[in-house]
Amino acid sequence: MQLSRKVLRTVAGPAVAALVAGGCAAGSTPGETTPPATPPAAGATGTEAPLPTRPIELETTYEQVIKRVLPSIVQITTGQALGSGIVYDTAGHILTNAHVVGAATQFRVTLATGGKPRRARLVSSYPQGDLAVIKVDDPTGLTPATFGRSASLKVGQIVLAMGNPLGFSGSVTQGIVSALGRTVTGERHAGGGAATIANAIQTSAPINPGNSGGALVDLSGQVIGIPTLAAVDPNQGTAPGLGFAIPSDTATDIARQIITYGRVVNSHRAALGVRVGTAVDADGNPVGVAVGAVTPGGGADKAGIRPGDVIVKVNGTPTPTASALAQILVTLRPGDKAQVELLRPGGVRSTVAVVLGELPAAGD
């Protein structure tokens, strides 16, 4: 995906922002004077929630959703930054972004509804998909969120983003699902490279530093995405109303794997089997993806790709940068056959067919 003059930035906040949040944890949750929301039936999805037709009904729905979901939102603080997380289960597992945890292994977790910070430790991080799971030492009183099916989302649905922007604990913004199926790549961060997210949810709900790892929620009170990226115009700063979330279907799959196995065992993502970097011309302009190393026995190795080759196209789509290559591969599946156009040393061009392998959880 190309965003003219815009850069996608992860939205964890600097640790200093935690000072701003010192007295901002909600002493009472919004909507306390309204009846609590009725829990959806088993198997319900966000698209099955009845839509309010009058302003007062919509306002009441907002209040009920916030009251229901906010107890499941936490603030995660490391020595370097702060971000948000979602209570995943009663055992104390918290789902968040990999760029929120960074290289840290110990954290302080504070509920959006207040209380003393709780100690937490890293279970596992999956930087390629920008997801991570941490676990609090004391899970007493935690309220797990309800996750919906992001596959059932429709453009135009009203959504709420809940998190801790700039350290203001338990903040809520509203918007709509602006687009579905985006492929986006964020900036590099501590603890991993730049994550490429497939099928990202684009939303107009404002997403600011500190919102990372929080919840994008539909009007039935179900989490349908994890706010992760915000677009930034290099000349004008943050681009309002242009944020992206990891779909809940992806997030819950990764969380289940981490909790069950202690790591991601099936990325569901395609890989060429190469280590790469962006190749540039004499003027510093990107011209392709330089192959630095080839995984023995992998798809690229079997197809005859060698270190020193430069990948210029995949399936006819130009790959001027390593990020562009990643955005193409994330739309493909292990076992797919890809046509890879190469610029060989000496200036010779050739095209080879590569049967794609699976991206390792901690590999290329």
C-alpha positions as a Markdown table, in Angstrom:
| # | Residue | x | y | z |
|---|---|---|---|---|
| 1 | Met | 0.0 | 0.0 | 0.0 |
| 2 | Gln | 1.3 | 3.4 | -0.9 |
| 3 | Leu | 0.5 | 6.4 | 1.3 |
| 4 | Ser | 1.6 | 9.6 | -0.5 |
| 5 | Arg | 3.9 | 11.7 | 1.7 |
| 6 | Lys | 2.9 | 9.8 | 4.7 |
| 7 | Val | 4.8 | 7.5 | 7.1 |
| 8 | Leu | 3.3 | 4.8 | 9.3 |
| 9 | Arg | 4.4 | 5.0 | 12.9 |
| 10 | Thr | 3.9 | 2.7 | 15.8 |
| 11 | Val | 2.1 | 4.4 | 18.6 |
| 12 | Ala | 3.7 | 3.5 | 21.9 |
| 13 | Gly | 4.4 | 6.5 | 24.0 |
| 14 | Pro | 7.6 | 7.6 | 25.8 |
| 15 | Ala | 7.8 | 6.6 | 29.4 |
| 16 | Val | 7.8 | 10.2 | 30.5 |
| 17 | Ala | 4.1 | 10.3 | 29.4 |
| 18 | Ala | 3.4 | 8.1 | 32.4 |
| 19 | Leu | 3.9 | 11.1 | 34.6 |
| 20 | Val | 1.0 | 12.8 | 32.9 |
| 21 | Ala | -1.2 | 9.9 | 33.7 |
| 22 | Gly | -0.4 | 10.0 | 37.4 |
| 23 | Gly | -3.9 | 11.0 | 38.5 |
| 24 | Cys | -5.8 | 10.2 | 35.3 |
| 25 | Ala | -6.9 | 6.6 | 36.0 |
| 26 | Ala | -10.7 | 6.7 | 35.9 |
| 27 | Gly | -12.1 | 6.9 | 39.4 |
| 28 | Ser | -15.5 | 6.1 | 38.0 |
| 29 | Thr | -16.3 | 4.6 | 34.6 |
| 30 | Pro | -18.4 | 6.4 | 32.1 |
| 31 | Gly | -22.0 | 5.4 | 31.9 |
| 32 | Glu | -22.5 | 4.3 | 35.5 |
| 33 | Thr | -26.0 | 5.8 | 35.6 |
| 34 | Thr | -27.1 | 3.6 | 32.7 |
| 35 | Pro | -28.1 | -0.1 | 32.8 |
| 36 | Pro | -25.2 | -2.4 | 32.0 |
| 37 | Ala | -25.0 | -3.8 | 28.5 |
| 38 | Thr | -26.6 | -7.2 | 27.9 |
| 39 | Pro | -23.8 | -9.7 | 27.0 |
| 40 | Pro | -24.1 | -11.0 | 23.4 |
| 41 | Ala | -25.2 | -14.6 | 22.8 |
| 42 | Ala | -22.5 | -17.2 | 22.3 |
| 43 | Gly | -21.0 | -16.9 | 18.9 |
| 44 | Ala | -22.3 | -13.4 | 18.3 |
| 45 | Thr | -20.2 | -11.0 | 16.2 |
| 46 | Gly | -20.0 | -7.3 | 16.0 |
| 47 | Thr | -22.1 | -7.1 | 12.9 |
| 48 | Glu | -25.1 | -8.7 | 14.7 |
| 49 | Ala | -25.5 | -5.9 | 17.2 |
| 50 | Pro | -28.6 | -3.7 | 16.6 |
| 51 | Leu | -27.7 | -0.2 | 15.5 |
| 52 | Pro | -29.2 | 2.7 | 17.4 |
| 53 | Thr | -31.4 | 5.0 | 15.3 |
| 54 | Arg | -31.6 | 8.1 | 17.5 |
| 55 | Pro | -28.8 | 10.3 | 19.0 |
| 56 | Ile | -29.8 | 9.4 | 22.6 |
| 57 | Glu | -29.8 | 5.7 | 21.8 |
| 58 | Leu | -26.3 | 6.0 | 20.2 |
| 59 | Glu | -25.1 | 7.9 | 23.3 |
| 60 | Thr | -26.5 | 5.3 | 25.6 |
| 61 | Thr | -24.8 | 2.5 | 23.5 |
| 62 | Tyr | -21.4 | 4.3 | 23.8 |
| 63 | Glu | -21.8 | 4.5 | 27.6 |
| 64 | Gln | -22.7 | 0.8 | 27.9 |
| 65 | Val | -19.9 | -0.3 | 25.6 |
| 66 | Ile | -17.3 | 1.8 | 27.5 |
| 67 | Lys | -18.6 | 0.6 | 30.9 |
| 68 | Arg | -18.3 | -3.0 | 29.7 |
| 69 | Val | -14.9 | -2.9 | 28.0 |
| 70 | Leu | -12.8 | -0.4 | 29.9 |
| 71 | Pro | -12.1 | -2.7 | 32.8 |
| 72 | Ser | -10.3 | -5.0 | 30.3 |
| 73 | Ile | -7.9 | -2.2 | 29.2 |
| 74 | Val | -4.5 | -1.8 | 30.9 |
| 75 | Gln | -1.6 | 0.5 | 30.7 |
| 76 | Ile | 1.8 | -1.2 | 30.2 |
| 77 | Thr | 4.9 | 0.7 | 31.3 |
| 78 | Thr | 8.5 | -0.3 | 30.6 |
| 79 | Gly | 11.7 | 1.6 | 31.4 |
| 80 | Gln | 11.5 | 3.1 | 27.9 |
| 81 | Ala | 7.9 | 3.6 | 26.9 |
| 82 | Leu | 4.3 | 3.1 | 27.7 |
| 83 | Gly | 1.4 | 1.5 | 25.8 |
| 84 | Ser | -1.8 | -0.3 | 26.2 |
| 85 | Gly | -2.9 | -3.9 | 26.5 |
| 86 | Ile | -6.0 | -6.0 | 26.7 |
| 87 | Val | -6.8 | -8.6 | 29.4 |
| 88 | Tyr | -7.0 | -11.9 | 27.5 |
| 89 | Asp | -8.0 | -14.4 | 30.2 |
| 90 | Thr | -8.4 | -14.8 | 34.0 |
| 91 | Ala | -5.0 | -16.4 | 34.2 |
| 92 | Gly | -3.4 | -12.9 | 33.8 |
| 93 | His | -2.4 | -13.0 | 30.1 |
| 94 | Ile | -2.3 | -9.5 | 28.5 |
| 95 | Leu | -2.3 | -9.1 | 24.7 |
| 96 | Thr | -0.4 | -6.1 | 23.3 |
| 97 | Asn | 1.9 | -5.0 | 20.5 |
| 98 | Ala | 5.5 | -6.3 | 20.2 |
| 99 | His | 6.7 | -2.7 | 19.8 |
| 100 | Val | 5.1 | -1.8 | 23.2 |
| 101 | Val | 7.2 | -4.4 | 25.0 |
| 102 | Gly | 10.3 | -3.8 | 22.9 |
| 103 | Ala | 13.3 | -5.5 | 24.3 |
| 104 | Ala | 11.9 | -5.5 | 27.9 |
| 105 | Thr | 11.0 | -8.6 | 29.8 |
| 106 | Gln | 9.6 | -7.0 | 33.0 |
| 107 | Phe | 6.6 | -4.5 | 33.1 |
| 108 | Arg | 4.3 | -2.6 | 35.3 |
| 109 | Val | 0.6 | -3.0 | 34.4 |
| 110 | Thr | -2.1 | -0.7 | 35.6 |
| 111 | Leu | -5.9 | -1.2 | 35.1 |
| 112 | Ala | -7.8 | 1.6 | 33.3 |
| 113 | Thr | -10.2 | 1.5 | 36.3 |
| 114 | Gly | -7.3 | 2.3 | 38.7 |
| 115 | Gly | -5.4 | 0.5 | 41.4 |
| 116 | Lys | -1.8 | -0.1 | 42.2 |
| 117 | Pro | 0.5 | -1.2 | 39.3 |
| 118 | Arg | 1.0 | -4.9 | 39.0 |
| 119 | Arg | 4.3 | -6.6 | 38.0 |
| 120 | Ala | 4.2 | -8.6 | 34.8 |
| 121 | Arg | 6.7 | -10.6 | 32.7 |
| 122 | Leu | 7.0 | -11.3 | 29.0 |
| 123 | Val | 5.6 | -14.6 | 27.8 |
| 124 | Ser | 6.7 | -14.2 | 24.2 |
| 125 | Ser | 6.9 | -11.5 | 21.5 |
| 126 | Tyr | 6.2 | -11.9 | 17.8 |
| 127 | Pro | 7.8 | -8.9 | 16.1 |
| 128 | Gln | 7.0 | -9.9 | 12.6 |
| 129 | Gly | 3.3 | -9.5 | 13.3 |
| 130 | Asp | 3.8 | -6.8 | 16.0 |
| 131 | Leu | 2.1 | -8.8 | 18.7 |
| 132 | Ala | 3.1 | -10.0 | 22.2 |
| 133 | Val | 1.7 | -11.6 | 25.3 |
| 134 | Ile | 2.7 | -10.7 | 28.8 |
| 135 | Lys | 1.5 | -12.2 | 32.1 |
| 136 | Val | 0.8 | -10.4 | 35.4 |
| 137 | Asp | 2.0 | -12.0 | 38.6 |
| 138 | Asp | -1.3 | -11.3 | 40.4 |
| 139 | Pro | -4.4 | -11.9 | 38.1 |
| 140 | Thr | -6.9 | -11.2 | 40.9 |
| 141 | Gly | -9.9 | -9.2 | 39.7 |
| 142 | Leu | -8.9 | -9.1 | 36.1 |
| 143 | Thr | -11.8 | -8.8 | 33.6 |
| 144 | Pro | -11.1 | -10.5 | 30.2 |
| 145 | Ala | -12.3 | -8.8 | 27.1 |
| 146 | Thr | -14.6 | -10.4 | 24.6 |
| 147 | Phe | -13.1 | -10.8 | 21.1 |
| 148 | Gly | -15.3 | -10.6 | 18.0 |
| 149 | Arg | -14.7 | -11.8 | 14.5 |
| 150 | Ser | -12.9 | -9.2 | 12.4 |
| 151 | Ala | -13.8 | -11.2 | 9.3 |
| 152 | Ser | -17.4 | -10.1 | 9.8 |
| 153 | Leu | -16.5 | -6.3 | 9.8 |
| 154 | Lys | -18.0 | -4.0 | 7.2 |
| 155 | Val | -16.8 | -0.6 | 6.1 |
| 156 | Gly | -18.8 | 2.1 | 7.8 |
| 157 | Gln | -19.2 | 0.3 | 11.1 |
| 158 | Ile | -18.9 | 2.6 | 14.2 |
| 159 | Val | -15.9 | 1.7 | 16.4 |
| 160 | Leu | -14.3 | 3.0 | 19.6 |
| 161 | Ala | -10.6 | 3.0 | 20.3 |
| 162 | Met | -9.7 | 2.5 | 23.9 |
| 163 | Gly | -6.2 | 2.9 | 25.4 |
| 164 | Asn | -3.8 | 5.2 | 27.1 |
| 165 | Pro | -2.8 | 7.9 | 24.6 |
| 166 | Leu | 0.0 | 10.1 | 25.9 |
| 167 | Gly | -0.5 | 8.3 | 29.3 |
| 168 | Phe | -4.1 | 9.5 | 29.8 |
| 169 | Ser | -5.4 | 6.2 | 31.2 |
| 170 | Gly | -8.7 | 4.8 | 29.9 |
| 171 | Ser | -9.2 | 7.3 | 27.1 |
| 172 | Val | -11.8 | 6.6 | 24.4 |
| 173 | Thr | -12.1 | 7.9 | 20.9 |
| 174 | Gln | -14.7 | 7.1 | 18.2 |
| 175 | Gly | -14.8 | 6.7 | 14.5 |
| 176 | Ile | -15.7 | 4.2 | 11.8 |
| 177 | Val | -14.1 | 1.3 | 9.9 |
| 178 | Ser | -12.7 | 3.3 | 6.9 |
| 179 | Ala | -11.4 | 0.4 | 4.9 |
| 180 | Leu | -10.5 | -3.3 | 5.2 |
| 181 | Gly | -7.8 | -5.6 | 3.9 |
| 182 | Arg | -4.9 | -3.0 | 4.0 |
| 183 | Thr | -1.3 | -4.2 | 3.9 |
| 184 | Val | 0.8 | -1.8 | 6.0 |
| 185 | Thr | 4.4 | -1.7 | 7.3 |
| 186 | Gly | 5.4 | 0.3 | 10.4 |
| 187 | Glu | 8.7 | 1.7 | 11.5 |
| 188 | Arg | 11.5 | -0.3 | 13.0 |
| 189 | His | 11.5 | -0.6 | 16.8 |
| 190 | Ala | 13.4 | -2.1 | 19.7 |
| 191 | Gly | 13.1 | -5.9 | 20.0 |
| 192 | Gly | 12.5 | -6.4 | 16.2 |
| 193 | Gly | 12.4 | -4.9 | 12.7 |
| 194 | Ala | 9.6 | -3.3 | 10.9 |
| 195 | Ala | 6.4 | -5.4 | 11.2 |
| 196 | Thr | 4.2 | -5.8 | 8.1 |
| 197 | Ile | 0.5 | -6.3 | 8.9 |
| 198 | Ala | -1.8 | -8.1 | 6.4 |
| 199 | Asn | -5.6 | -7.4 | 6.3 |
| 200 | Ala | -5.2 | -4.4 | 8.6 |
| 201 | Ile | -8.3 | -2.4 | 9.6 |
| 202 | Gln | -8.2 | 1.2 | 8.7 |
| 203 | Thr | -10.1 | 3.5 | 11.1 |
| 204 | Ser | -10.9 | 7.1 | 11.5 |
| 205 | Ala | -10.9 | 6.8 | 15.3 |
| 206 | Pro | -8.0 | 8.9 | 16.5 |
| 207 | Ile | -4.9 | 6.8 | 17.4 |
| 208 | Asn | -2.2 | 8.6 | 19.3 |
| 209 | Pro | 1.1 | 7.6 | 21.1 |
| 210 | Gly | 0.2 | 5.3 | 23.9 |
| 211 | Asn | -2.8 | 3.7 | 22.1 |
| 212 | Ser | -0.7 | 0.9 | 20.8 |
| 213 | Gly | -1.9 | -2.5 | 22.0 |
| 214 | Gly | -5.3 | -1.2 | 23.1 |
| 215 | Ala | -8.7 | -2.2 | 21.8 |
| 216 | Leu | -10.7 | -1.3 | 18.7 |
| 217 | Val | -14.2 | -2.2 | 19.8 |
| 218 | Asp | -17.5 | -2.5 | 17.9 |
| 219 | Leu | -20.9 | -1.4 | 19.3 |
| 220 | Ser | -21.6 | -4.8 | 20.8 |
| 221 | Gly | -18.6 | -4.4 | 23.1 |
| 222 | Gln | -16.4 | -6.9 | 21.3 |
| 223 | Val | -12.7 | -6.3 | 20.5 |
| 224 | Ile | -12.3 | -6.5 | 16.7 |
| 225 | Gly | -8.8 | -5.0 | 16.4 |
| 226 | Ile | -5.6 | -3.9 | 18.1 |
| 227 | Pro | -4.7 | -0.2 | 17.3 |
| 228 | Thr | -1.1 | -0.3 | 16.1 |
| 229 | Leu | -0.1 | 2.3 | 13.5 |
| 230 | Ala | -0.9 | 5.9 | 12.7 |
| 231 | Ala | -0.1 | 7.7 | 9.5 |
| 232 | Val | 2.2 | 10.7 | 9.7 |
| 233 | Asp | 2.8 | 13.4 | 7.1 |
| 234 | Pro | 6.6 | 14.4 | 7.2 |
| 235 | Asn | 5.6 | 18.0 | 6.7 |
| 236 | Gln | 2.4 | 18.3 | 8.7 |
| 237 | Gly | 2.8 | 15.7 | 11.5 |
| 238 | Thr | 0.2 | 13.1 | 12.4 |
| 239 | Ala | -2.5 | 12.6 | 9.8 |
| 240 | Pro | -5.8 | 12.8 | 11.7 |
| 241 | Gly | -8.3 | 9.9 | 11.2 |
| 242 | Leu | -5.8 | 7.6 | 9.4 |
| 243 | Gly | -5.0 | 4.8 | 11.8 |
| 244 | Phe | -4.6 | 1.0 | 11.4 |
| 245 | Ala | -5.4 | -1.9 | 13.6 |
| 246 | Ile | -4.4 | -5.6 | 13.6 |
| 247 | Pro | -7.5 | -7.7 | 13.0 |
| 248 | Ser | -8.8 | -9.6 | 16.0 |
| 249 | Asp | -8.8 | -12.9 | 14.1 |
| 250 | Thr | -5.0 | -12.6 | 13.6 |
| 251 | Ala | -4.4 | -11.3 | 17.2 |
| 252 | Thr | -6.3 | -14.1 | 18.9 |
| 253 | Asp | -4.7 | -16.8 | 16.8 |
| 254 | Ile | -1.2 | -15.6 | 17.7 |
| 255 | Ala | -2.2 | -15.1 | 21.4 |
| 256 | Arg | -3.5 | -18.7 | 21.6 |
| 257 | Gln | -0.2 | -20.1 | 20.1 |
| 258 | Ile | 1.9 | -18.1 | 22.5 |
| 259 | Ile | -0.2 | -19.1 | 25.6 |
| 260 | Thr | -0.3 | -22.7 | 24.6 |
| 261 | Tyr | 3.3 | -23.3 | 23.3 |
| 262 | Gly | 5.2 | -20.3 | 24.7 |
| 263 | Arg | 5.9 | -19.1 | 21.2 |
| 264 | Val | 4.4 | -18.8 | 17.7 |
| 265 | Val | 4.6 | -22.2 | 16.0 |
| 266 | Asn | 2.6 | -21.3 | 12.8 |
| 267 | Ser | 3.0 | -17.9 | 11.3 |
| 268 | His | 0.6 | -18.7 | 8.4 |
| 269 | Arg | 2.9 | -16.3 | 6.4 |
| 270 | Ala | 5.0 | -16.9 | 3.3 |
| 271 | Ala | 8.8 | -16.6 | 3.1 |
| 272 | Leu | 11.3 | -16.7 | 0.2 |
| 273 | Gly | 14.0 | -18.1 | 2.4 |
| 274 | Val | 16.4 | -15.2 | 2.1 |
| 275 | Arg | 18.0 | -12.5 | 4.2 |
| 276 | Val | 17.7 | -9.2 | 2.4 |
| 277 | Gly | 18.3 | -5.4 | 2.5 |
| 278 | Thr | 17.4 | -2.5 | 0.2 |
| 279 | Ala | 19.8 | -1.9 | -2.7 |
| 280 | Val | 20.4 | 1.7 | -3.7 |
| 281 | Asp | 22.0 | 3.3 | -6.8 |
| 282 | Ala | 24.8 | 5.9 | -6.8 |
| 283 | Asp | 22.4 | 8.6 | -5.8 |
| 284 | Gly | 21.0 | 6.7 | -2.9 |
| 285 | Asn | 17.7 | 5.8 | -4.6 |
| 286 | Pro | 16.2 | 2.3 | -3.8 |
| 287 | Val | 16.5 | 0.0 | -6.8 |
| 288 | Gly | 15.6 | -3.4 | -5.5 |
| 289 | Val | 16.1 | -5.9 | -2.7 |
| 290 | Ala | 19.6 | -7.2 | -2.3 |
| 291 | Val | 20.0 | -10.9 | -1.2 |
| 292 | Gly | 22.5 | -11.2 | 1.5 |
| 293 | Ala | 22.0 | -14.8 | 2.5 |
| 294 | Val | 20.0 | -17.8 | 1.3 |
| 295 | Thr | 18.4 | -20.4 | 3.6 |
| 296 | Pro | 19.8 | -23.8 | 2.6 |
| 297 | Gly | 17.1 | -26.0 | 1.3 |
| 298 | Gly | 14.5 | -23.2 | 1.2 |
| 299 | Gly | 12.4 | -22.0 | -1.7 |
| 300 | Ala | 14.9 | -19.4 | -2.9 |
| 301 | Asp | 17.8 | -21.9 | -2.7 |
| 302 | Lys | 16.0 | -24.5 | -4.7 |
| 303 | Ala | 15.1 | -21.9 | -7.4 |
| 304 | Gly | 18.7 | -20.9 | -7.8 |
| 305 | Ile | 18.7 | -17.5 | -6.0 |
| 306 | Arg | 22.1 | -16.6 | -4.7 |
| 307 | Pro | 23.7 | -13.9 | -2.4 |
| 308 | Gly | 24.4 | -10.9 | -4.5 |
| 309 | Asp | 21.2 | -11.2 | -6.6 |
| 310 | Val | 18.8 | -8.2 | -6.5 |
| 311 | Ile | 15.1 | -8.9 | -6.4 |
| 312 | Val | 13.3 | -6.3 | -8.6 |
| 313 | Lys | 9.8 | -7.8 | -9.0 |
| 314 | Val | 7.6 | -10.5 | -7.5 |
| 315 | Asn | 4.6 | -11.7 | -9.6 |
| 316 | Gly | 5.1 | -8.6 | -11.8 |
| 317 | Thr | 5.0 | -6.1 | -8.9 |
| 318 | Pro | 8.1 | -4.0 | -8.4 |
| 319 | Thr | 10.1 | -4.5 | -5.2 |
| 320 | Pro | 12.2 | -1.3 | -4.8 |
| 321 | Thr | 12.7 | -1.8 | -1.1 |
| 322 | Ala | 12.7 | -4.6 | 1.5 |
| 323 | Ser | 9.5 | -3.2 | 2.9 |
| 324 | Ala | 7.9 | -3.4 | -0.5 |
| 325 | Leu | 8.9 | -7.1 | -0.8 |
| 326 | Ala | 7.5 | -7.8 | 2.7 |
| 327 | Gln | 4.2 | -6.2 | 1.7 |
| 328 | Ile | 3.9 | -8.5 | -1.3 |
| 329 | Leu | 4.9 | -11.7 | 0.6 |
| 330 | Val | 2.4 | -11.0 | 3.4 |
| 331 | Thr | -0.4 | -11.3 | 0.9 |
| 332 | Leu | 0.8 | -14.8 | -0.2 |
| 333 | Arg | 0.7 | -18.2 | 1.5 |
| 334 | Pro | 3.2 | -20.9 | 2.2 |
| 335 | Gly | 3.2 | -23.3 | -0.8 |
| 336 | Asp | 2.3 | -20.6 | -3.3 |
| 337 | Lys | 4.5 | -20.3 | -6.4 |
| 338 | Ala | 5.9 | -16.8 | -7.0 |
| 339 | Gln | 7.6 | -15.5 | -10.1 |
| 340 | Val | 10.7 | -13.6 | -8.9 |
| 341 | Glu | 12.5 | -11.3 | -11.3 |
| 342 | Leu | 16.2 | -10.9 | -10.5 |
| 343 | Leu | 19.0 | -8.6 | -11.4 |
| 344 | Arg | 22.1 | -10.8 | -11.4 |
| 345 | Pro | 25.7 | -9.6 | -10.8 |
| 346 | Gly | 26.9 | -8.2 | -14.1 |
| 347 | Gly | 23.5 | -6.8 | -15.0 |
| 348 | Val | 21.8 | -9.9 | -16.4 |
| 349 | Arg | 18.1 | -10.2 | -15.7 |
| 350 | Ser | 16.3 | -13.5 | -15.1 |
| 351 | Thr | 13.0 | -14.8 | -13.7 |
| 352 | Val | 12.7 | -17.8 | -11.5 |
| 353 | Ala | 9.7 | -19.6 | -10.0 |
| 354 | Val | 10.0 | -20.0 | -6.2 |
| 355 | Val | 7.8 | -22.3 | -4.1 |
| 356 | Leu | 7.3 | -20.2 | -0.9 |
| 357 | Gly | 8.0 | -21.6 | 2.5 |
| 358 | Glu | 6.7 | -20.5 | 5.9 |
| 359 | Leu | 8.0 | -17.5 | 7.7 |
| 360 | Pro | 9.6 | -18.7 | 11.0 |
| 361 | Ala | 8.4 | -17.0 | 14.1 |
| 362 | Ala | 11.9 | -15.7 | 14.8 |
| 363 | Gly | 13.3 | -15.7 | 11.3 |
| 364 | Asp | 13.2 | -13.9 | 8.0 |
